[in-house]
């Protein structure tokens, strides 16, 4: 285990309406800040990025609550601001980032949860501000936590349009675009400014979980070979979707040299998020 690990994709809330509670229960987790801090300490996780979880009504938790929870962490957690696709919500997201400049570490766009593509003009001001302040924009891609999500709008290849238009914008493809792993590899290969996290890739406890995790390990390793390097891959758990021991073991199962494994667990995220 490296001296420190950075988890670039964490959820948490104090709401009974949190849509991720079912995953927490399945994983035997309490899903609260106290447990999160304890698990981080036990597993060598020095810092993490906190993102709004989805509520049962389909909306993300209010960003101000994310900032408040991060303030309780004594610099163990830093906020990522989720930008919903409306003029008012976009402007509020930017104002909150300005109010906590240097503390907020980026934005998130919820592809698949709204019927909009990443190049929709509603996000222009987010991209403008993020580019100006060198803040990454994280995009949910791939499978959604609810069956009402739009997979057509969650495909990672659409991010190619944004990366073409904004070569100086740091882009993070969340969840490696799963199941569109090769598409994610292609846009990382094509664009110097595109990265991907490997958070929330699997759940345990199902009949074929072990087989699926083995498949993912081989498939992601092969995509990294296609990209040609591992310095764009970021560790994340998507807590409470994955437990730390499982997520760390998964990274260590990748068919990469030890230096790349260590960089995925910490160094790569430090560079992208200025931690």
C-alpha positions, 0 to 999 in steps of 0.5 A: 500500500502506498503511503497515501491514497487519494479517492477522487470520487466519494458520495455521502449525505445525511439524508434518508432520501439518498438513493445510494442507501440501498448500496450502503445496506448491501455493502454492510455500511453505515454510510455516514461521515464518521464511518467514512473518516474511519475507513479512510484512516484504516485504508491509508486514504489521505484525501478525497473528493466529495460529490453530491449523491442522487436523491430518490427524486432524481435530483442531486444533494444540494451543493452547500451541504457538500461544502458543509460536510467537507468543512467538517473533515479537516482537509480530508475531503474537498468539494466537487460542485454538481451543476444541474442543467438550468441557467439558475443552477449553473449560475449558482454552481459558479457562485458557490465555486467563487465563494470557496475559491481554492477549496472547491476542486472541480465541477460535475455534470450528470450525463444520463440523468438529464436528456442533454449531451455534454456539448449542450450550450447550457453548460458553457458558463461552467466550462468557461469558468472551469477553464479559466480557473484550471478546474476539472469537470467530471462527467458521469458516464455509463450506467445510471443508478436509476432505471429512468436514466438515459443511456444515450446521453450517458455515452462517453464518446459525446465528450469528444465534442467538448474536448475538441472545442476546449483543449485546455479544459481538464475533463474527467470521465467518471466510471471509465464510461462503463460499459463503454470502456474502449470508447473512454480509452479512445478519447483519452488516447486522442485528447491530452486533456481527458482523464478517467476515474475507475470508481463505482465499477462493480458491486460485490455479493452477486453470483458472478461478481468475482467473474465480473471483477476479473473481466473488468481487471483484464478489460481495463488493463487492455484499454490502458495498453491501448492508451499507452500509459496509465498516468490518466487513470484516477482511483475512486470508490464511489463510496458507498458503491465500493468498499475500500479494501475491494476498490484497492484490491481491484487497482492492484489486480490491474496488469500494470507495473508497480509504479503505475499502480502507485500513481493511479492510487495517488499521484495522478489525482494530485496533478489533476485536482491540484491536491 
